[in-house]
């Protein structure tokens, strides 16, 4: 892993090392796995944390899949990634992105063929 890749992994500041102490800010975690890849002592492991739920249903022949983020949970991107895994690719899908121009929008449109703003 190159220096620029490590710098990109540290951009969210979810882990801060100060002399004699390491501070962890779970609300800043983007579930990218960068901390696990860069920890020289392999002292970091991931734990599952419920940030929301994915619900599925039908309206006539239309399959609807949507995510509900837990109240107060700041990171929507992991929920969006999990929701997109449930798309089978055999038919067209319409993804409604959250407002803004930050990570949740980027995560929603990543891999899309078309976008309508």
MDAnalysis code that builds the backbone (N, CA, C; Angstrom):
import MDAnalysis as mda
import numpy as np

u = mda.Universe.empty(351, n_residues=117, atom_resindex=np.repeat(np.arange(117), 3), trajectory=True)
u.add_TopologyAttr("name", ["N", "CA", "C"] * 117)
u.add_TopologyAttr("resid", np.arange(1, 118))
u.add_TopologyAttr("resname", ["UNK", "UNK", "UNK", "UNK", "UNK", "UNK", "UNK", "UNK", "UNK", "UNK", "UNK", "UNK", "UNK", "UNK", "UNK", "UNK", "UNK", "UNK", "UNK", "UNK", "UNK", "UNK", "UNK", "UNK", "UNK", "UNK", "UNK", "UNK", "UNK", "UNK", "UNK", "UNK", "UNK", "UNK", "UNK", "UNK", "UNK", "UNK", "UNK", "UNK", "UNK", "UNK", "UNK", "UNK", "UNK", "UNK", "UNK", "UNK", "UNK", "UNK", "UNK", "UNK", "UNK", "UNK", "UNK", "UNK", "UNK", "UNK", "UNK", "UNK", "UNK", "UNK", "UNK", "UNK", "UNK", "UNK", "UNK", "UNK", "UNK", "UNK", "UNK", "UNK", "UNK", "UNK", "UNK", "UNK", "UNK", "UNK", "UNK", "UNK", "UNK", "UNK", "UNK", "UNK", "UNK", "UNK", "UNK", "UNK", "UNK", "UNK", "UNK", "UNK", "UNK", "UNK", "UNK", "UNK", "UNK", "UNK", "UNK", "UNK", "UNK", "UNK", "UNK", "UNK", "UNK", "UNK", "UNK", "UNK", "UNK", "UNK", "UNK", "UNK", "UNK", "UNK", "UNK", "UNK", "UNK"])
u.atoms.positions = np.array([
    [0.855, -1.174, 0.000],
    [0.000, 0.000, 0.000],
    [0.896, 1.229, 0.000],
    [0.648, 2.147, -0.920],
    [1.466, 3.339, -1.048],
    [1.119, 4.408, -0.028],
    [2.014, 5.383, 0.095],
    [1.820, 6.459, 1.069],
    [0.551, 7.260, 0.793],
    [0.258, 7.527, -0.495],
    [-0.950, 8.298, -0.807],
    [-2.208, 7.520, -0.451],
    [-2.191, 6.178, -0.600],
    [-3.349, 5.367, -0.228],
    [-3.562, 5.399, 1.287],
    [-2.475, 5.336, 2.056],
    [-2.594, 5.401, 3.507],
    [-3.130, 6.762, 3.923],
    [-2.664, 7.826, 3.283],
    [-3.150, 9.164, 3.607],
    [-4.657, 9.254, 3.351],
    [-5.134, 8.641, 2.249],
    [-6.566, 8.647, 1.950],
    [-7.356, 7.895, 3.013],
    [-6.802, 6.798, 3.542],
    [-7.489, 6.016, 4.562],
    [-7.618, 6.790, 5.868],
    [-6.694, 7.691, 6.141],
    [-6.702, 8.434, 7.386],
    [-7.544, 9.706, 7.311],
    [-8.149, 9.990, 6.188],
    [-8.809, 11.273, 6.010],
    [-10.038, 11.481, 6.888],
    [-10.637, 10.421, 7.402],
    [-11.857, 10.586, 8.195],
    [-11.571, 10.783, 9.680],
    [-10.335, 10.586, 10.112],
    [-9.917, 10.821, 11.499],
    [-10.716, 10.024, 12.517],
    [-11.097, 8.798, 12.180],
    [-11.828, 7.958, 13.120],
    [-10.915, 7.431, 14.225],
    [-9.609, 7.390, 13.961],
    [-8.636, 6.963, 14.961],
    [-7.572, 8.051, 15.057],
    [-7.289, 8.450, 16.284],
    [-6.297, 9.498, 16.510],
    [-5.289, 8.992, 17.532],
    [-4.023, 8.930, 17.139],
    [-2.965, 8.505, 18.044],
    [-2.260, 9.740, 18.584],
    [-2.285, 9.885, 19.906],
    [-1.572, 10.958, 20.585],
    [-0.588, 10.286, 21.543],
    [0.432, 10.993, 21.992],
    [1.412, 10.356, 22.884],
    [0.747, 9.667, 24.075],
    [0.979, 8.366, 24.181],
    [0.462, 7.588, 25.300],
    [-0.984, 7.146, 25.202],
    [-1.669, 7.484, 24.119],
    [-3.090, 7.142, 24.045],
    [-3.554, 7.068, 22.588],
    [-4.513, 6.202, 22.350],
    [-5.167, 6.122, 21.046],
    [-6.652, 6.404, 21.272],
    [-7.178, 7.373, 20.548],
    [-8.588, 7.735, 20.674],
    [-9.344, 7.201, 19.456],
    [-10.496, 6.618, 19.701],
    [-11.326, 6.056, 18.638],
    [-12.646, 6.815, 18.611],
    [-13.035, 7.244, 17.413],
    [-14.294, 7.959, 17.217],
    [-15.171, 7.123, 16.272],
    [-15.948, 6.162, 16.808],
    [-16.717, 5.255, 15.956],
    [-17.698, 5.964, 15.038],
    [-18.208, 7.132, 15.450],
    [-19.171, 7.843, 14.610],
    [-18.530, 8.387, 13.334],
    [-17.199, 8.426, 13.263],
    [-16.504, 8.884, 12.056],
    [-16.073, 7.725, 11.151],
    [-16.279, 6.504, 11.616],
    [-15.859, 5.324, 10.851],
    [-16.683, 5.196, 9.575],
    [-15.990, 4.959, 8.454],
    [-16.650, 4.771, 7.165],
    [-16.639, 3.311, 6.722],
    [-16.243, 2.410, 7.605],
    [-16.219, 0.971, 7.350],
    [-15.431, 0.655, 6.080],
    [-14.312, 1.329, 5.907],
    [-13.489, 1.101, 4.721],
    [-12.446, 0.014, 4.945],
    [-12.173, -0.341, 6.209],
    [-11.176, -1.360, 6.511],
    [-9.750, -0.845, 6.489],
    [-9.564, 0.444, 6.260],
    [-8.226, 1.020, 6.171],
    [-7.424, 0.887, 7.436],
    [-8.076, 1.021, 8.583],
    [-7.355, 0.926, 9.857],
    [-6.790, -0.475, 10.050],
    [-7.528, -1.483, 9.629],
    [-7.065, -2.867, 9.759],
    [-5.876, -3.108, 8.843],
    [-5.928, -2.556, 7.628],
    [-4.834, -2.733, 6.676],
    [-3.557, -2.029, 7.105],
    [-3.674, -0.904, 7.785],
    [-2.492, -0.105, 8.095],
    [-1.957, -0.297, 9.505],
    [-2.664, -1.005, 10.370],
    [-2.191, -1.194, 11.742],
    [-0.970, -2.115, 11.736],
    [0.197, -1.617, 12.164],
    [1.410, -2.436, 12.091],
    [1.397, -3.629, 13.046],
    [0.600, -3.573, 14.115],
    [0.564, -4.669, 15.096],
    [-0.675, -5.559, 14.954],
    [-1.488, -5.268, 13.950],
    [-2.720, -6.046, 13.727],
    [-3.579, -6.094, 14.993],
    [-3.664, -4.957, 15.681],
    [-4.392, -4.871, 16.944],
    [-5.836, -4.417, 16.762],
    [-6.255, -4.194, 15.526],
    [-7.601, -3.679, 15.266],
    [-8.436, -4.759, 14.603],
    [-9.661, -4.906, 15.064],
    [-10.587, -5.835, 14.416],
    [-11.927, -5.131, 14.264],
    [-12.724, -5.626, 13.346],
    [-14.043, -5.035, 13.119],
    [-15.083, -5.745, 13.961],
    [-16.085, -4.996, 14.358],
    [-17.242, -5.566, 15.041],
    [-18.488, -5.098, 14.300],
    [-19.497, -5.925, 14.320],
    [-20.749, -5.535, 13.678],
    [-21.468, -4.516, 14.549],
    [-22.055, -3.535, 13.881],
    [-22.779, -2.478, 14.567],
    [-24.012, -2.159, 13.736],
    [-25.173, -2.273, 14.317],
    [-26.407, -2.004, 13.578],
    [-26.551, -0.496, 13.369],
    [-26.555, -0.087, 12.107],
    [-26.725, 1.330, 11.788],
    [-28.077, 1.599, 11.134],
    [-28.779, 0.533, 10.796],
    [-30.075, 0.683, 10.157],
    [-30.614, -0.669, 9.742],
    [-31.718, -0.638, 9.015],
    [-32.333, -1.865, 8.521],
    [-32.652, -1.704, 7.041],
    [-32.667, -2.833, 6.352],
    [-33.070, -2.853, 4.952],
    [-34.399, -3.590, 4.883],
    [-35.353, -2.968, 4.218],
    [-36.688, -3.550, 4.101],
    [-36.995, -3.801, 2.628],
    [-37.751, -4.839, 2.378],
    [-38.131, -5.196, 1.018],
    [-39.634, -5.427, 0.962],
    [-40.203, -5.141, -0.201],
    [-41.621, -5.376, -0.401],
    [-41.969, -5.289, -1.874],
    [-43.233, -5.478, -2.171],
    [-43.699, -5.425, -3.555],
    [-44.916, -4.513, -3.649],
    [-45.031, -3.823, -4.759],
    [-46.217, -3.064, -5.133],
    [-46.579, -3.577, -6.525],
    [-47.561, -4.441, -6.598],
    [-47.884, -5.178, -7.829],
    [-46.642, -5.955, -8.251],
    [-46.112, -5.696, -9.455],
    [-44.921, -6.413, -9.933],
    [-43.626, -5.667, -9.636],
    [-43.704, -4.559, -8.949],
    [-42.540, -3.729, -8.670],
    [-41.923, -4.114, -7.325],
    [-40.658, -4.515, -7.351],
    [-39.936, -4.839, -6.117],
    [-39.356, -3.550, -5.547],
    [-39.586, -3.316, -4.270],
    [-39.084, -2.115, -3.605],
    [-38.153, -2.549, -2.475],
    [-36.951, -1.991, -2.484],
    [-35.963, -2.254, -1.445],
    [-35.513, -0.897, -0.924],
    [-35.554, -0.704, 0.382],
    [-35.117, 0.586, 0.915],
    [-34.458, 0.402, 2.270],
    [-33.626, 1.380, 2.616],
    [-32.928, 1.336, 3.886],
    [-33.433, 2.423, 4.807],
    [-33.472, 2.098, 6.093],
    [-33.825, 3.076, 7.121],
    [-32.648, 3.180, 8.076],
    [-32.036, 4.346, 8.124],
    [-30.912, 4.600, 8.999],
    [-31.417, 4.809, 10.423],
    [-30.709, 4.267, 11.399],
    [-31.078, 4.480, 12.805],
    [-31.000, 5.969, 13.126],
    [-31.884, 6.440, 13.997],
    [-31.889, 7.841, 14.401],
    [-30.541, 8.173, 15.049],
    [-29.933, 9.262, 14.600],
    [-28.653, 9.709, 15.143],
    [-27.439, 9.066, 14.512],
    [-27.626, 8.118, 13.623],
    [-26.504, 7.448, 12.966],
    [-26.008, 8.321, 11.819],
    [-24.743, 8.744, 11.849],
    [-24.261, 9.684, 10.832],
    [-23.781, 9.050, 9.533],
    [-23.541, 7.742, 9.501],
    [-22.932, 7.125, 8.322],
    [-23.943, 6.297, 7.534],
    [-24.411, 6.838, 6.423],
    [-25.379, 6.136, 5.581],
    [-24.709, 5.233, 4.559],
    [-23.451, 5.502, 4.197],
    [-22.788, 4.770, 3.118],
    [-22.758, 3.257, 3.326],
    [-22.446, 2.734, 4.521],
    [-22.460, 1.274, 4.678],
    [-23.848, 0.668, 4.439],
    [-24.892, 1.355, 4.839],
    [-26.254, 0.872, 4.607],
    [-26.569, 0.878, 3.113],
    [-26.129, 1.915, 2.416],
    [-26.346, 2.005, 0.972],
    [-25.598, 0.883, 0.255],
    [-24.349, 0.612, 0.667],
    [-23.568, -0.486, 0.062],
    [-24.276, -1.818, 0.243],
    [-24.794, -2.066, 1.446],
    [-25.483, -3.333, 1.710],
    [-26.764, -3.429, 0.890],
    [-27.491, -2.332, 0.770],
    [-28.712, -2.325, -0.028],
    [-28.400, -2.645, -1.492],
    [-27.328, -2.056, -2.017],
    [-26.979, -2.281, -3.423],
    [-26.560, -3.727, -3.680],
    [-26.059, -4.431, -2.671],
    [-25.711, -5.851, -2.825],
    [-26.951, -6.688, -3.104],
    [-28.102, -6.200, -2.675],
    [-29.344, -6.953, -2.855],
    [-29.974, -6.763, -4.236],
    [-29.402, -5.893, -5.041],
    [-29.881, -5.730, -6.415],
    [-29.296, -6.864, -7.244],
    [-30.148, -7.569, -7.973],
    [-29.654, -8.747, -8.684],
    [-29.075, -8.451, -10.067],
    [-29.270, -7.284, -10.587],
    [-28.690, -6.929, -11.883],
    [-29.437, -7.467, -13.081],
    [-30.498, -8.233, -12.857],
    [-31.243, -8.800, -13.980],
    [-32.254, -7.819, -14.562],
    [-32.498, -6.727, -13.856],
    [-33.420, -5.718, -14.367],
    [-32.926, -4.333, -13.961],
    [-33.539, -3.336, -14.530],
    [-33.156, -1.964, -14.201],
    [-33.555, -1.644, -12.764],
    [-32.772, -0.777, -12.142],
    [-33.061, -0.341, -10.777],
    [-33.005, 1.177, -10.740],
    [-33.900, 1.756, -9.984],
    [-33.892, 3.200, -9.757],
    [-33.476, 3.419, -8.312],
    [-32.392, 4.146, -8.137],
    [-31.869, 4.423, -6.796],
    [-32.121, 5.886, -6.480],
    [-32.769, 6.136, -5.382],
    [-33.035, 7.497, -4.935],
    [-31.974, 7.848, -3.903],
    [-31.130, 8.805, -4.240],
    [-30.017, 9.169, -3.363],
    [-30.442, 10.189, -2.322],
    [-29.772, 10.162, -1.170],
    [-30.039, 11.202, -0.185],
    [-29.565, 12.553, -0.705],
    [-30.100, 13.641, -0.177],
    [-29.698, 14.962, -0.674],
    [-28.248, 15.279, -0.314],
    [-27.661, 16.188, -1.069],
    [-26.284, 16.615, -0.809],
    [-25.340, 16.123, -1.884],
    [-24.074, 16.394, -1.681],
    [-23.057, 15.992, -2.655],
    [-21.896, 15.306, -1.952],
    [-22.183, 14.595, -0.879],
    [-21.126, 13.948, -0.112],
    [-21.186, 12.439, -0.292],
    [-20.549, 11.707, 0.607],
    [-20.370, 10.274, 0.481],
    [-21.649, 9.476, 0.219],
    [-22.786, 9.745, 0.887],
    [-23.978, 8.944, 0.578],
    [-24.417, 9.053, -0.889],
    [-24.353, 10.238, -1.459],
    [-24.700, 10.391, -2.871],
    [-23.702, 9.637, -3.743],
    [-22.432, 9.805, -3.459],
    [-21.388, 9.137, -4.245],
    [-21.557, 7.624, -4.167],
    [-21.815, 7.104, -2.976],
    [-22.011, 5.666, -2.803],
    [-23.227, 5.178, -3.578],
    [-24.268, 5.977, -3.637],
    [-25.489, 5.591, -4.350],
    [-25.257, 5.516, -5.845],
    [-24.590, 6.495, -6.429],
    [-24.438, 6.523, -7.886],
    [-23.236, 5.730, -8.383],
    [-22.343, 5.293, -7.472],
    [-21.178, 4.510, -7.886],
    [-21.640, 3.236, -8.601],
    [-21.086, 3.011, -9.783],
    [-21.437, 1.828, -10.563],
    [-22.694, 1.966, -11.404],
    [-23.317, 3.118, -11.371],
    [-24.544, 3.340, -12.159],
    [-24.211, 3.627, -13.605],
    [-25.128, 3.310, -14.478],
    [-24.967, 3.613, -15.901],
    [-25.453, 5.011, -16.229],
    [-26.465, 5.494, -15.497],
    [-27.054, 6.803, -15.761],
    [-27.410, 7.468, -14.444],
    [-27.434, 8.797, -14.478],
    [-27.883, 9.555, -13.309],
    [-28.743, 10.715, -13.787],
    [-29.798, 10.972, -13.061],
    [-30.677, 12.081, -13.361],
    [-30.715, 12.981, -12.135],
    [-30.391, 14.246, -12.355],
    [-30.364, 15.174, -11.216],
    [-31.547, 16.112, -11.283],
])
